[in-house]
Amino acid sequence: MQQRPQWLDELLSRIDRFENKLNKLDQINKLVTSLNSKVTKLENTTKALDDRFGQIESKSVCLEYKEKGSFLVCGDLNSRIGEIDDVLLNDNLDLNLFLHHPSDVNRKAYVISRNNYNKMKQKAQFKYKRRKGIELCDLASTEPRKFWSSIKRKVNYKCKIINETMMKHIESILGDSSLDLCEEVRNLIDNTVFDDINVTQLDSEITVDEVIASIKKNEVQ
């Protein structure tokens, strides 16, 4: 009996392997679908983080924005945006690595990066709010005009701010406890600074002579 050629055995073996791969096509399709789902989740997570950065940078409760000197500009946080972005980039890289090569080691690396990012963000927000709250209290007692210029509303009829909203905004800067809101700030917000001041001249009636004298004075100028 003639022996079968070796090349034929190799060809048949390749055909068997190919058929096995075809049989696993459904599994491959499921894997691709699962991977696409994870990629979509990653894109949604990235978008959510981008939106969160936008909220942090622009959070002003419709108050006036000033490029310099405003207490509503998150300067401390902006100065660390580059550092936080680096952590976020590493976080995404670790997540991609875990999605493509799921393992306990890669999962641990991703969890560590994510926790580091969250801690850094919370620390930056806490430092900013606390420092700005203290500065607002100092201004309220020493420079009321500068205090108001820092938090006054926009000249925009679509953005009407009531005292309650302003109070909640300042409380959010100082912390969750309303006791942290210093007395000077409360007096300025409630407009009670001049309650105990009584100037009799301001309560007297304005005479016709005073009006005429004021008009003539303006005409001369």
C-alpha positions as CSV (number, residue, x, y, z in Angstrom):
1,M,0.0,0.0,0.0
2,Q,1.4,3.3,-1.1
3,Q,2.1,5.8,1.8
4,R,0.2,9.1,1.8
5,P,2.4,12.1,1.0
6,Q,3.4,14.3,3.9
7,W,2.3,17.4,2.1
8,L,-1.2,16.0,1.9
9,D,-1.3,15.4,5.6
10,E,-0.2,19.0,6.2
11,L,-2.9,20.3,3.8
12,L,-5.6,18.3,5.5
13,S,-4.4,19.5,8.9
14,R,-4.6,23.1,7.7
15,I,-8.1,22.5,6.4
16,D,-9.2,21.2,9.8
17,R,-7.8,24.2,11.5
18,F,-9.5,26.5,9.1
19,E,-12.8,24.7,9.7
20,N,-12.3,25.1,13.5
21,K,-11.8,28.8,13.0
22,L,-15.0,29.0,11.0
23,N,-16.9,27.2,13.7
24,K,-15.6,29.8,16.2
25,L,-16.9,32.7,14.0
26,D,-19.9,33.3,16.2
27,Q,-17.7,33.6,19.3
28,I,-15.5,36.1,17.5
29,N,-18.6,38.1,16.5
30,K,-19.7,38.1,20.1
31,L,-16.3,39.2,21.2
32,V,-16.3,42.1,18.7
33,T,-19.7,43.2,19.9
34,S,-18.6,43.1,23.5
35,L,-15.5,45.1,22.6
36,N,-17.5,47.7,20.7
37,S,-19.8,48.0,23.8
38,K,-16.8,48.6,26.0
39,V,-15.4,51.2,23.6
40,T,-18.7,53.0,23.6
41,K,-18.7,53.0,27.4
42,L,-15.2,54.5,27.4
43,E,-16.3,57.2,25.0
44,N,-19.2,58.1,27.2
45,T,-17.0,58.1,30.3
46,T,-14.5,60.4,28.5
47,K,-17.3,62.8,27.5
48,A,-18.7,62.8,31.0
49,L,-15.3,63.8,32.4
50,D,-14.9,66.5,29.8
51,D,-18.4,67.9,30.7
52,R,-17.4,67.8,34.4
53,F,-14.2,69.8,33.7
54,G,-16.4,72.3,31.9
55,Q,-18.7,72.6,34.9
56,I,-15.8,73.1,37.2
57,E,-14.2,75.8,35.1
58,S,-17.4,77.7,34.4
59,K,-19.2,77.3,37.7
60,S,-20.3,80.8,38.6
61,V,-24.0,80.6,39.3
62,C,-24.6,83.1,36.5
63,L,-22.4,85.6,38.3
64,E,-20.1,88.1,36.6
65,Y,-17.0,86.5,35.1
66,K,-13.7,88.4,35.2
67,E,-10.5,87.1,33.7
68,K,-8.4,88.5,36.6
69,G,-9.3,89.1,40.2
70,S,-12.6,87.2,40.2
71,F,-13.3,84.8,43.1
72,L,-15.4,82.8,40.7
73,V,-12.5,81.8,38.5
74,C,-11.1,78.5,39.5
75,G,-7.5,79.6,39.4
76,D,-6.1,76.9,41.7
77,L,-7.8,74.2,39.7
78,N,-6.9,75.7,36.3
79,S,-3.2,75.7,37.4
80,R,-3.4,72.0,37.9
81,I,-5.4,71.1,34.9
82,G,-2.3,69.9,33.1
83,E,-1.4,67.6,36.0
84,I,-5.0,66.3,36.2
85,D,-5.1,65.7,32.4
86,D,-2.0,63.6,32.7
87,V,-3.7,61.4,35.3
88,L,-6.8,61.2,33.2
89,L,-4.7,60.2,30.2
90,N,-3.0,57.4,32.2
91,D,-6.4,56.4,33.4
92,N,-7.7,56.0,29.9
93,L,-4.6,54.1,28.8
94,D,-5.0,51.7,31.7
95,L,-8.7,51.3,30.9
96,N,-7.9,50.6,27.2
97,L,-5.3,48.1,28.3
98,F,-7.7,46.4,30.6
99,L,-10.5,46.2,27.9
100,H,-8.1,44.7,25.3
101,H,-6.2,42.5,27.7
102,P,-8.5,41.8,30.7
103,S,-6.5,40.5,33.6
104,D,-6.2,41.1,37.4
105,V,-3.0,43.0,36.9
106,N,-4.4,45.4,34.3
107,R,-7.7,45.8,36.3
108,K,-5.7,46.7,39.4
109,A,-3.7,49.3,37.4
110,Y,-6.8,50.9,36.1
111,V,-8.5,51.1,39.5
112,I,-5.4,52.7,41.0
113,S,-5.3,55.3,38.2
114,R,-9.0,56.1,38.6
115,N,-8.7,56.5,42.4
116,N,-5.7,58.8,42.0
117,Y,-7.6,61.0,39.6
118,N,-10.6,61.2,41.9
119,K,-8.5,62.1,44.9
120,M,-6.6,64.8,43.0
121,K,-9.8,66.3,41.7
122,Q,-11.5,66.4,45.1
123,K,-8.4,67.8,46.8
124,A,-8.1,70.6,44.2
125,Q,-11.8,71.5,44.6
126,F,-11.6,71.5,48.4
127,K,-8.5,73.8,48.5
128,Y,-10.1,76.2,46.0
129,K,-13.4,76.6,47.8
130,R,-11.9,76.9,51.2
131,R,-9.3,79.6,50.2
132,K,-11.9,81.6,48.3
133,G,-14.3,81.5,51.1
134,I,-11.8,82.9,53.6
135,E,-10.9,85.6,51.1
136,L,-14.5,86.6,50.7
137,C,-15.0,86.9,54.4
138,D,-11.9,89.1,54.7
139,L,-13.1,91.4,51.9
140,A,-16.6,91.6,53.4
141,S,-15.2,93.1,56.6
142,T,-12.4,95.2,55.0
143,E,-13.4,96.1,51.5
144,P,-17.2,95.7,50.9
145,R,-17.1,97.4,47.5
146,K,-14.5,94.8,46.2
147,F,-16.6,92.1,47.9
148,W,-19.6,93.1,45.8
149,S,-17.7,93.5,42.6
150,S,-16.5,90.0,43.0
151,I,-19.9,88.4,43.3
152,K,-22.3,90.9,41.7
153,R,-24.8,89.7,39.1
154,K,-24.4,90.0,35.4
155,V,-26.2,92.9,33.6
156,N,-28.5,90.3,32.0
157,Y,-32.2,90.2,32.5
158,K,-32.2,86.4,31.7
159,C,-30.0,85.8,34.7
160,K,-31.9,87.2,37.8
161,I,-30.3,86.2,41.1
162,I,-32.2,86.4,44.3
163,N,-30.7,86.7,47.7
164,E,-31.4,83.0,48.6
165,T,-29.5,81.9,45.5
166,M,-26.6,84.1,46.3
167,M,-26.5,82.9,49.9
168,K,-26.5,79.2,48.8
169,H,-23.6,80.0,46.4
170,I,-21.5,81.6,49.1
171,E,-22.3,78.7,51.4
172,S,-21.2,76.2,48.8
173,I,-17.9,78.1,48.5
174,L,-17.3,78.0,52.3
175,G,-18.5,74.5,52.9
176,D,-21.5,72.4,53.7
177,S,-22.0,74.0,57.1
178,S,-23.8,77.3,57.1
179,L,-22.0,78.2,60.3
180,D,-18.9,78.8,58.3
181,L,-20.5,81.9,56.7
182,C,-19.0,84.8,58.5
183,E,-21.2,87.5,60.0
184,E,-19.9,90.3,57.7
185,V,-21.0,88.3,54.6
186,R,-24.4,87.7,56.1
187,N,-24.9,91.4,56.9
188,L,-23.9,92.4,53.4
189,I,-26.2,89.8,51.7
190,D,-29.1,90.7,54.0
191,N,-28.5,94.4,53.6
192,T,-28.5,95.0,57.3
193,V,-25.2,96.8,57.6
194,F,-26.9,100.2,57.9
195,D,-29.8,99.2,60.1
196,D,-28.3,100.7,63.2
197,I,-27.2,103.9,61.5
198,N,-29.6,106.9,61.8
199,V,-28.8,110.0,59.8
200,T,-31.5,112.6,60.4
201,Q,-30.5,114.8,57.4
202,L,-31.3,111.9,55.0
203,D,-34.9,111.7,56.4
204,S,-35.6,115.4,56.0
205,E,-37.6,116.8,53.1
206,I,-35.9,118.3,50.1
207,T,-36.9,122.0,49.6
208,V,-37.5,123.7,46.3
209,D,-34.6,126.1,46.9
210,E,-32.3,123.1,47.2
211,V,-33.5,121.7,43.9
212,I,-33.0,125.0,42.1
213,A,-29.6,125.5,43.6
214,S,-28.5,122.0,42.5
215,I,-29.8,122.6,38.9
216,K,-27.8,125.9,38.7
217,K,-24.7,124.2,40.1
218,N,-24.9,121.6,37.3
219,E,-25.5,124.2,34.7
220,V,-22.3,126.0,35.7
221,Q,-20.3,122.8,35.6
